[in-house]
């Protein structure tokens, strides 16, 4: 709990950054499984790329509330489809459900179904991922994060099977 509180305070201080103030990040490749042979993600500076993330101000409402005993940890939402604005739409749904969204963006990868990836080194992340899935049935599965995903305790990757229902 102390670690989560320290991380939350640190994120609040650094969350005033907008997309225009983002800095480039290095692209990385990952070969963690047969369904994810490569991942490329980079920070957006206003230019269009095939894999980009853009910083958004944090919404701190609901960041310490509970769902079924699991803490609602901050989310990163990535659109892995050709549907423009899907991550933004999903982020609004998650916020309305009481979750804090720290970052949204795009990802190009061979992920087969919508998934919430959790950081196994963060206390409560696995339980929070399960709670998110239970609250939002459009998330098909949850599993440990793989190299190449952005930092954060929970990363939701939206694929073409994602539904808002």
N, C-alpha and C positions, 0 to 999 in steps of 0.2 A: 504494500500500500504506500509506503514511504517513497518508493521508486516512482510509482505512478504519479504521486503528488508533485514530486520534483520535476518529472517530465512535463506534467500539465502546466506548471508554473513557467518552465522554460519555453514551452510552446506558446503560451499566452504572450510573453514578451516578444517573441519572434514572429508572431502571426500577423503583424500589421503590413506585411509585404503583399503587393499586388502583382498581377501578371507582368506588368511593365517592368517591375523591379527584379524579376527573376534572373538568375544567372545560369549560364549553360552548365549542364552536368555531362559527365562522360557517358558515352554509350557503352553498354555492356552486353555480352552474349552469355547465355546460360544453356547448359545441356543437362538439366536435372531430371528429365524423363522423356519417354518417347512422345508424349503428347505436347511437350514444350521444348522443341529443339533449339529455339533461339528467341531471345527477347532483346528488344532495343528500346530504351526509354531515354529521353533527354528533356531538359527544361525548355519551355517555349519562351521566346523573346518577341512574340508577336508575329513570327513567320510560321508558315504552314510546313509541318513535317509529318512523316508517316507515323512517328511515335513521339508524342510530346506530353508533358505535364505542365499544368499552369497552377501557380499558387493562388489560393483564395483565402480571404480572411477567415479566421476560425469563428465558429458559432459555439460559444461555450455553454449554451443552454442545454441542460440534460447530460452534461459530461460526467456527472457523478451519480446519476440515478441508476437504479437497478432494474433488471428484467429477469425474473425467475432466479434471483440470487447472483446473476452475473453482472459485473460492472459494464457499462456501455463505454468502451474504449473508443478513441478517435478513429475515424475511417479515412482511407484514401480510396477514391473511386476512379477506375480506369475504364474507358470505353474501348473495347476490342472488337468493334463492329464498324460498318460503314454508315451507320445512322448518326447524323450530326446532332449533337446536343444530348445524347442519351445519358452521359455521365452527369450532366447538369440536372436533368430531369430526375434521375435516380437520387442524386444528392439531396434534392428538395424533399423527396419522399422519406429518405432516411432522417433528415433533420426534423421533419414533421413527426416522425416516430420517436423523437427524443435523442437521436444520435448526433454526435458532433462530427462534422466533415472538415478535415484539415486541408485536403487537396483533391482536385479533380483533374483529369486529363485523358490522354489517349494512349493506347498500347497496341502494338502490332505483334501478334504471337499466335501460336497454334494451340490455343486453349479451347477445348471442345465444349465446355458448358460453364455457365456463370458460376463463379466460385468466390468464397471469401477465404483469403489466405491469412493465416495468423502467424505471428512471430512466437515460436515456442520458448524463447528466452524471456518473454514478458509474462509476468504472473497474471493469470486470469484471461489471457488472450484466447485460449482454446474455448473456454466457457463463453466468452463474449461472442466469438464466432458462431457458436451453436445458438446462442440467444438471438443473434441477428438473423440467422437462417430461419429460426422458428417464427420470428416476427414478420419476415419477408420471404414467403414461399417461392418467389421468383429466383432466389439464390439456390441453385441446385445442390451445391456441395460445399464442404469446407475441408481444408487441408493446410499443412505447414507451408510457409512461404518458401520460394526458391530464389536463388541468386538472380539478380536482374530486376526484381521488383523494388519499388521505392521503399524508403524506410517508413516505419509506422507499425503499430501493433496489429492493425487489420487493414488489408488491401482487398477491395472488392473489384474483381475483373468481370465486366459485363460482356456477354457474348450474344450471338443472335437468338439464343433461346430465352433471354431475359424477358420477363413479363412484369408489368407493374401490379399485377393482381395478386 
